[in-house]
Amino acid sequence: MTEEEFDVFYAAAFPRLVGQLYALTGDHGEAQDVVQEAFVRAWDRRAALLAEGAPEAWIRTVAVRLAVSRWRRTRRWLELMRHNAPQDRTPGPGLEHTVLVEALRQLPEAQRMAVVLHHLCDMSVQEVADATGAAVGTVKARLSRGRAALAGLLSVQDREGSHV
């Protein structure tokens, strides 16, 4: 089978095979994936497929086997997860984190970006300037204003009963 013949065969058989595998899997995306994979495998056997006389049957068989294999792998993984589910040991965010995030949300976007990049992402003032496209002096001013605003917001939170 030449490349041109394979292309014509692909165009004719792909939708039909996807429809058949969709009926088997119940998932259109999965059907497309396994049929496509079967055609990829068939590409290297183009000459042999024509000689065998039933290229569509060969591709259907490969696609069905791929679908069953994926289903088995998924089922096995789900069984493993059900029996060996990881324990949820990650604590939720603490009160301090929640208060800080709420205070940061109240800052203007430019100040919040400068404060987060500099203090939480450990970027230098120059790196913040490069990342935001602002001048170094502008970043310094945003940091100063942002820290002052945060100090005020956090002290208000502290006076209202939050423990920061």
C-alpha angles and dihedrals in degrees: 000000000000123000090257092050090048090052091052091046091049093051091051100040104037098074092044093049092046089053091051094047091045088058088052100044102029088220118099094198091050090049091052091048096052094043090049091049090050090052090050089054090046092054092073090049098047094126094047093046092060091047091051089054098219108074094154092053090050092050092046090052092050092047092050091049091049091050092049091047092051091047091051092047091050092047091049092049091050091050091050091048092048093051097036103032111166114249115247099241098149109110119223121249114294124238092259091055092048093049092047093050091049091050092048090052089060094057121093110265096251093051092044091051092050094047094046095046094046102038105026101031094038094231120157120242089255091051090050089050091051093047095048099035091236127130118261091246090052091051091050090051092048091049092049094048092042094051091048092049091047091050090054094045093047094047089052089051090049092051090049091060106271114130109228 
